[in-house]
Structure formats: structure tokens, C-alpha cells
Amino acid sequence: MIGQPPAGARLQIEAYLLKLTDAIRQLDDPVEIQVVAQRVLALELDADRVAYAEDLGDGVHVQLTRDWTNRGPSLAGRYRYADYGIELMTALLAGRSSIRPDIQGDPSLSPAEKAAHATLGLGATLNVPLVKNAGLVAILAVHFAGPHDFTETEVAVTEATAERTWAAVERARAEAALRQNEEKYRELFSSMDQGYCIIQMLYDGKKAVDWRYIEVNAAFERHNGLHDATGKTIKELTPDIEEKWIDIYDRVAVTGESLRFEENSSALEDRTFDLYAFRVGRPETRQVAVLFQDISEQKRAQAALRASEERFRKFADASSDALWIRDAKTLAVEFASQAMETVLGISPDAARADARALDAMILPEDRPDVMANVAAIRRGEAVVHDYRILRPSDGAFRWIRSTGFPLLDNLGQVERIAGFSTDITDARISTEHQAVLLAELQHRVRNIMAVIRSIASRSASTADSVASYQSLLAGRLTALARVQALLTRSTETGTILGTMIEEEVSAHAPQPGQVTLDGPPIELGPKAIEVLTLAIHELTTNAAKYGALAVPHGKLTIRWTQQVRRGTDWLHIDWQESGLTDLSEPRRRGFGSELIERRIPYELDGTGEMQFSPTGLRCTLEFPLPEKASILDTASPTPVSVHGGSLDLAQAPNLSGYRILVSEDDYLLASDVSTALRRAGATVIGPFADEMRAKESAETEHPDAAILDINLGTGAGFGLAAYLGERATPFLFLTGYDTGIIPPGLAGITQIQKPASLLKVVQAVHRLLRPTET
């Protein structure tokens, strides 16, 4: 900056500034203002060039953005301060103008710096800095091609031009920004979907009593139903408006506190609004802007949705099936009903926390089919599939039937998968039992028909007339029917011997007191009942026709005892008739004799003997009590459990008391191996998916043995194996690698290839712990 110019120069400067002001007053484009100011200054000084440059803020470069040339080319471009002398940069950064009247004759410039000026055709320069907020922001430069002595007036004019041009540019930029903001505001104000208004609070003394609408947008009426509101008060539009609205807006206007809230107005057709109110303008104007939206339909929809969800939740809670909803991409459980704990043995909270537990409980043999069905649901198919699980809550194997289906989003894409799962174990066992019953029924009907055929044939050979044949056959078939009835009633508990004999004999005793039964309650199985009932029937029939029950004074005594012979229980039955005088032995042996003397030894491994005397028949029956299968037995084996596949370790060795560390990065395999070990009685340490955590646990838990996966996601690693080897802890490898990957020092370690039988894994661990047992 220079000192105060003389009076004549001041008049010249004022005249120039008036010319400059007239030239740029009507301009509103910042670039055009700079160009016009450069032209006016260049013509005033008769300069070859006037340029405008901006400091780039790095302390190194300046960008010449535009220039007005009277003579010569434009020099727009990027330049380095240092190329034109250190004095230039020092002066400009300090806020001082740099004046160089004769560049080539300037002793302060080096030859290189003079050459840099000559390249640009600069003989003399005047550079005026624009400093704002203590920082250099721009430079106004005046160039002459040859030497030029700058007068104080020229310097003052240039400096004044720089200041006035900067002020004009800043004003133009501010006005442009304001116009742009106003345009954006007006566009937003007119096009926004939400209602918007500016209101002026109205007071009676200090109390707010009403408000006037200053401005409203196009969406205003659509949201609140108020027509032609601008300039009117709310009470003119809606006289019964609630006082709460006036209180809310008054608080915003007075305190300046912005407020976001939801509120209902019965005066405005019972609408509910979502509102944001904030003060605008000067505080004393008491103006409030309100951005609002009618959310009545949304509220009603939300209420209906809540009611629907509550109905669904009540239905889900009442259902004995486990209902579930999962994310189609992640398979995370979003909803699980309370029945999930009963059906699948896992609480809804646990299922939501870790959905992998649902996959882990599926038996390994069934898991691939289940995963394929889940993939089908994710593709948009509905499926029904049965599979087995190991229920975590009680360790039971159960059959589950799951019905799954997709839930689509608005674009028809599968967003969630849902379904319900039912425990069908009992129904499946019942179905299997029915199949067994049907097969056995077919078998037994054929056997019964064979017995009837045999009875019919043997009855015919001993009957001497049709009437006799009819009587014999009817009695024997009736006895056979009683056998079947007894077996049917006693499929679970067997038949008491005394009951059977009493039922058979009592019907044929004409006189009270003729029959004496004596013996303990002995339960007989189906085979013994089948043979013995027919034998007692034959003896009773003969006694009624020819023996003790055929005469008034005849007596029948039946005694039975249970005896032990060579460690086996035997049944001894003594049939004794008395009261006869002329009983003789029959001339030929009939069906009954064959049954007693041949069938009992043949089918029951016992003896049957008949002795005839004039006073009555004596028959002795003996056979071991251990049961044999009966062709008439109606009991069938009932399945009582579900086979657990590879997790059914009933034949596995006992690992009770042992602590086994498991290191495996496949979640499902780790879960299966851990489950198998626990079912064998072991305590599982882990499982761990990384070697570092497994080693840390081994250091603190001191396992008895370990199962190691070689590759835990980072390639083959044997650090944990080496650690366990140093501490003499036995371990085995469960891996998909071939034996060639094992280091020579670990070649003797047991290696089980994946996929592996879980029973084989448990057996291998048992051999590690107890190598002397086979």
C-alpha cells in the first residue's frame, strides 16, 4: 500500500472508481464482474494485460483463472510462486503489493527468475493481494511487456479496483446463492408431499388465543382439509379447534424450542398428525413453521396390524405345533412360537439367538434332505418333509414333520420362509405298529385256518355219526375261540391258569361241589394257553360224556403246582376223576389223547400221560414254563423308540468321567461329534473353531483326550497337536486331508477321514484312553 495521493490524483481516482462502479453495478455474474473490471482497469492504465489469480492454499501455487489482454496472449494456467522470486511470495503473503517496474534490470531477481518472466512476455508487473480472514485468497495483476514506472495513482487505482471488484464479486455470489436457495425453497415448498405452513401467533395481552396462516403450500389442504387458509386465523376456519394446539405453538414461538410430536384433532375430522414445529424469523415476530402429515390411515393400519399380530400370536401360542418364520437370506429366526420348546426342545429365545441350533439337532443322515427342502422353500416352493432330530431338552430321538412355504415381498421375491413343525413320533410308531399288526393278522389267520382244518379232520376220524361230528367240531371250535379270546384279552399280562381251567370246567359240572380246583395263581404265556386250553377242553368233554361229570356221585379234582427242575420253572397239573365203577380204556385213541400225549411233548417240551382205571381217569401234564411263540398269539411287537442313526450310540463304549477337547471349524460336524461324545458319557471341552482358543482351553482345562481338525480355515496347522504331544495328551485327527499332509513326527497319530461314522469316532477316542481294552 502507498501513502495518501495528492488532491489532483484523488480526483482522478474518484472519477475512475465512479466509472468502475457504473460498469459493474448492474452485473450479477461474478465472472462477468471480474472480466469487466479487468477491462476497465487495463484501459485506464493502458496496460497490456490485467489478470485475476487465486491462491491454491498450499503456499506453493497460484492459479491464473482469467485475464483481459489489451495486447498479447492469455496466460491462464497454474504457476509456482518460487519461479518468480521469493520477494513476490513474501510480499503477497504479508498483504503488500509487489511492484516491479523493470524486471530484466531488477538486481533482486536471479537469471532463472528473469527468464521465467521473459517467457511470459513480462517486462513490468504490479501484483495486488486480496487478504481475507488473515489469509491470501486472490491476486489482481497488471502486466506491461516492457519496463514501466508505476505511479502512486496507478497503484492506488489498482488496489482500489481489487477491493471493489472483490466486494462486487462476493455480493454477486451471495445474491446468486440466495436466489438459488430461494428457488430451491420455493420448488421444495410447492412440490413436497408433506403439508407446510408458517403461522403468526395472536395474543390477547400475553395470552396466545389464535394464530393466522401467513403461508401454506399446495399439500396443506390435502393433509388437514382446511381450504383457502392463507391470511385467515384457525378459529375462523375451525372455531372449535382444541386449545392444546394454541398452547403447543405458543411454547415453540416463545422459547424457540423445536418440537416433534404426534397429536390427534377431533375438530379436524378426527385426524392424527405427525408434526414438526419450529420458530422462524425474529423472536419478537412470534412466527412458527409447521411441517406436518396426516397419518390417520397409517395409525389405523398400525392398529389393525397390531390386532392381527395379536390374533396370530394367540393362535401360535395355542397351537401344539411349532410355528416359525425365518429370514430367507440369512435363515435367522424372526419368530418362533412357544410350542417350539415342546416339539423341538429349544426355547424360542434360543432359536432366535442362534438359528444354527435348529440345524444341529437334525440327525446327520437326514440333514442333507432337510437342507435341500429349505433351499426349495427359498426358491419359492412349498414343501412337506419328515426328518429325525435329537431333541436337546431331553436327549430323545423324535420324528418331526415340517410344512414350509415362502413369504413374498411386494416384488414377488422370497423375503422370508415360514412353516410349522409337528412331532409325529407317536403317530409314526402307531402307523408302523398297524403295518406289523396287519402282516401278523394275515399270518395268524392262515395259522388259525390250519388249526381249524386239523381239528375238523381229526374230529371226523373219531365221530361215528353226523350228529357226533357236529358236536365234536362245535365244542372244539368253541374251545379254540376261547383260546383266541383269552389271548386277545391278555396280550400284555398273560393268562392266569386257574381262571382258564375254571371257565372251561364250570360249564360242564351238573352238580354243585363236583369239581375241586387247587393251585397257586400262575401266569401262562400264549403258547401254553393255546395247547393247554384245548387239552382241558378235551378232558372236560370226555368227563362230561363218560367220566366223573357224567354220574351224580362223580368227583373231579384238578391240582397244579409250580416246581423247579434244574434251574427251570415247570408246571405240574394233576387231573383226577373218581366215583365211577366201570370205566374202561377206550379202544382207539382220539383227538384228545393225541393232543395230550403227543402235542404237549412236541410243542411244550413236556409230558402228557393218561391212566384209565374203573373208578376214573387220571391225567398228568408237565412242561417248562419259559414261553414259546404261539401261532395264535395276537400280541405284536410295538416300536417304542426312534432309531437315532449315527447318533444312536447304544452300543458305543462308555466314556463317563473323561474330558474330551473338540477342535473343528465346521459348526454342524462339531455339534454332531460333541453330541455323540456326550451321549457316550463324556464331558466335552469346546467345541472350538480356531486353534488359539482351543489351545488356551487346553492349558486351563487339561483334557484327557482331544479330537483335532487339521485345517481350521487357515490351511493345515499342527501347533495344537504339538502342544498336546508335549503334554502327553492323546489325540486323533478328524480331517479331510490325506495322510500325506501329516508331518513325519505325527505319522503314528490316529487319523479318521471325513465323513466319519460318529460311532467310529467314539470308539477311536475310547481306544486312545484305554488302549489295553478291545
Stockholm file with secondary structure:
# STOCKHOLM 1.0

chainA/1-774         MIGQPPAGARLQIEAYLLKLTDAIRQLDDPVEIQVVAQRVLALELDADRVAYAEDLGDGVHVQLTRDWTNRGPSLAGRYRYADYGIELMTALLAGRSSIRPDIQGDPSLSPAEKAAHATLGLGATLNVPLVKNAGLVAILAVHFAGPHDFTETEVAVTEATAERTWAAVERARAEAALRQNEEKYRELFSSMDQGYCIIQMLYDGKKAVDWRYIEVNAAFERHNGLHDATGKTIKELTPDIEEKWIDIYDRVAVTGESLRFEENSSALEDRTFDLYAFRVGRPETRQVAVLFQDISEQKRAQAALRASEERFRKFADASSDALWIRDAKTLAVEFASQAMETVLGISPDAARADARALDAMILPEDRPDVMANVAAIRRGEAVVHDYRILRPSDGAFRWIRSTGFPLLDNLGQVERIAGFSTDITDARISTEHQAVLLAELQHRVRNIMAVIRSIASRSASTADSVASYQSLLAGRLTALARVQALLTRSTETGTILGTMIEEEVSAHAPQPGQVTLDGPPIELGPKAIEVLTLAIHELTTNAAKYGALAVPHGKLTIRWTQQVRRGTDWLHIDWQESGLTDLSEPRRRGFGSELIERRIPYELDGTGEMQFSPTGLRCTLEFPLPEKASILDTASPTPVSVHGGSLDLAQAPNLSGYRILVSEDDYLLASDVSTALRRAGATVIGPFADEMRAKESAETEHPDAAILDINLGTGAGFGLAAYLGERATPFLFLTGYDTGIIPPGLAGITQIQKPASLLKVVQAVHRLLRPTET
#=GR chainA/1-774 SS CCCCCCHHHHHHHHHHHHHHHHHHTTCCCHHHHHHHHHHHHHHHHTCSEEEEEEECSSSSEEEEEEEEESSSCCCCEEEEGGGGCHHHHHHHHTTCCEEESCSTTCTTSCHHHHHHHHHTTCSEEEEEEEEETTEEEEEEEEEESSCCCCCHHHHHHHHHHHHHHHHHHHHHHHHHHHHHHHHHHHHHHHHCSSEEEEEEEEEETTEEEEEEEEEECTTHHHHHCCCSCTTCBHHHHCTTCCHHHHHHHHHHHHHCCCEEEEEEETTTTTEEEEEEEEEESCGGGCEEEEEEEECHHHHHHHHHHHHHHHHHHHHHHHCSSEEEEEETTTCCEEEECTHHHHHTSSCHHHHHHCTHHHHHTBCTTTHHHHHHHHHHHHTTCCEEEEEEEECTTTCCEEEEEEEEEEEECTTSCEEEEEEEEEECHHHHHHHHHHHHHHHHHHHHHHHHHHHHHHHHHHHHHHCSSHHHHHHHHHHHHHHHHHHHHHHHHTTTTCEEHHHHHHHHHHTTCCSTTCEEEECCCCEECHHHHHHHHHHHHHHHHHHHHTSGGGSTTCEEEEEEEEEEETTEEEEEEEEEEESCSSCCCCSSCCHHHHIIIIIHHHHHSCEEEEEEETTEEEEEEEEECSCCCCTTCCCCCCCCSCCCGGGCCTTSCCCTTCEEEEECSCHHHHHHHHHHHHHTTCEEEEEESSHHHHHHHHHHHCCSEEEECSBSSSSBCCHHHHHHHHTTCCEEEEESSCGGGSCGGGTTSCEEESSCCHHHHHHHHHHHHCTTCC
#=GC SS_cons         CCCCCCHHHHHHHHHHHHHHHHHHTTCCCHHHHHHHHHHHHHHHHTCSEEEEEEECSSSSEEEEEEEEESSSCCCCEEEEGGGGCHHHHHHHHTTCCEEESCSTTCTTSCHHHHHHHHHTTCSEEEEEEEEETTEEEEEEEEEESSCCCCCHHHHHHHHHHHHHHHHHHHHHHHHHHHHHHHHHHHHHHHHCSSEEEEEEEEEETTEEEEEEEEEECTTHHHHHCCCSCTTCBHHHHCTTCCHHHHHHHHHHHHHCCCEEEEEEETTTTTEEEEEEEEEESCGGGCEEEEEEEECHHHHHHHHHHHHHHHHHHHHHHHCSSEEEEEETTTCCEEEECTHHHHHTSSCHHHHHHCTHHHHHTBCTTTHHHHHHHHHHHHTTCCEEEEEEEECTTTCCEEEEEEEEEEEECTTSCEEEEEEEEEECHHHHHHHHHHHHHHHHHHHHHHHHHHHHHHHHHHHHHHCSSHHHHHHHHHHHHHHHHHHHHHHHHTTTTCEEHHHHHHHHHHTTCCSTTCEEEECCCCEECHHHHHHHHHHHHHHHHHHHHTSGGGSTTCEEEEEEEEEEETTEEEEEEEEEEESCSSCCCCSSCCHHHHIIIIIHHHHHSCEEEEEEETTEEEEEEEEECSCCCCTTCCCCCCCCSCCCGGGCCTTSCCCTTCEEEEECSCHHHHHHHHHHHHHTTCEEEEEESSHHHHHHHHHHHCCSEEEECSBSSSSBCCHHHHHHHHTTCCEEEEESSCGGGSCGGGTTSCEEESSCCHHHHHHHHHHHHCTTCC
//
